Amino acid sequence: MIYQSSTTTGLFEYGFKANGNKQYVVTSSAPNDKYYMVSFLPYLELYKFQKNEFTFSTVGYGFLKLDIQNQACFNTDDKLIFKRENLSLPNDETNWSNERLGCYTYTSPDYFIVPVGTHKYSWQVTKNNIMTEYSAEIIVTEGAFLTFNLYY
């Protein structure tokens, strides 16, 4: 970064010298690892000799661990897929997981960082060729250490 300033309104200005027709990636990090960076654009194009504006914000974060257990295993054909969505932030949804088959059990070895807010887990379970859908929500507050139990 060549230049940085901020205003009392919370706006930041970044400046750098573009070199030819090269492609640039804009990144930002929050101070002191106290905040989770949320971008509202998946891709940012910068135009030379123009004012380029984009929006991002920072939010607090908490720590989450998953505990997944097939508590009523039917057979090795049991199937689970799941995803997480933060209902408090736009565009913060994960893709469906890979299939978890059989009498699957997993507990995250470590906590992972997630932004504060209400997180919705959705999962689909197939047992004995019958697929059933479920969902549940968990509220993550700043600095909290939580475990989401996905038992099926």
N, C-alpha and C positions, 0 to 999 in steps of 0.2 A: 504494500500500500504506500502510496506517495503522500496522500493528504487525507486528513480526517478532521471533522469538526462536528459539533452537535449544537442544538438550540435548546432553549428552555421548554419548547413545545415537544421535545422528544424526537425531533427530526435529526437525521444524521446525513452528512454529505461525505462521500468518498470520491477521491479523484486519483487518476493515474494516467500515464501517457501511453496511449495505444500505439503499438508498433506495427505498421503496415496492415495487411489484411489478415492478421492472425485471429484465432478464436480465443476468447477469454472466458474463464469461469469465475463467477462471483461467489465467494463464500464469506461467511461471517461466523464468529463464535461468541458466545456469551461470556462475560467476565467471571473469573474465579469459579468456573464450573458450577454456578448456582442456578442456572436457568437452562431450559430446554429450548432450542431454536426451532421455530415453526416458520416454514416458508409457505407462502400461498401460491407460488408459481413453481411448477415442476422444471421449467426451463426459462432462462433469461437471456434475451438477445441485447447486446449493447451496440449502439450506433455511434460511430465516430462523429465528433463535432456537434453532437446533439445532447440535450439533457435527457438522461435515461432514469426513469423512476421505477421503483419496484417496492413492494411491501413485504415486510417480514415482521415478526414479533417474537418476543421471548415470553415463556411462561415457566412457572415453577415445575418441578418434577418430583415424582415419588418413585418407589422401587417395588417391582412386582415379580412374583415367582409363580410358576405354574405347577400344579399337582394334578396329573391326569391318571385316572385309574378306571379300567374296565372292571367294575365290581361284580358284574353278572355275565361273565364270559359265556357265550353260547358255543362258539367253536373258532377255529383258525380263520374263518371267513368273516368274522366280525370286522367292521370297518368304521373308522372315525376320520372326519376332516373338520377343521375349525378355523375361525378367523377372529380378529379383534378390530373393533372400530371405536375411536374416541368420539363420542357424541358431542363433546364440548368444542371440538375444533373441526374446521372444514378440511376435507381431503386427507384425513388421517385414518386410513383404513388399510389393513393388511390384506393380502391375497389369501385364498384358501390354502391351508397347509397341505403337505403331502399326505397320502393315505397312511393311517396307522392301522395295522392289521392284527387280528387275533386278540389274545389276552394282554393287551397293551397297558403298560404302566410306565409313567415317566414323572420325575420331579426335577425341575430346573436345578442345576447344581449351584447357581448363583442368581441373585436378583438382577433384573434388567431395568433400565431407566425408561420410564414412560411419563409423558406430560400429565399434569394434573387434569382432573375432569372425570366425567362419567365414561367408563369404558364398557362397551357391550361385546361380549363374546357370543358368537353363534357357532353351533356345531351340528353336524349331521351324523347320525349313528345308523349303521345298517347291521341288523342281526336277523338271522334266519330269513334273509332276503326281504326284510321289512325295514324301510328307511324312515326314521323319525327325526324331526328337527327340534332343536332346543335353543334357547338363548337366556342369558343372564347378564346383569350389570354389576359393576363394582366401581365405587367412587374412590379415586386416588387423590389424596391431599398432599400438599407439599411436605416432602421429607418422610412420608409414611412408608413403612415396609409392610407389604400385604402379600397374601397368597391367594390365588384364585384356584379353587377346587373344581375341577371338571371331572365329575364322576358319572359314569354311564353304565 
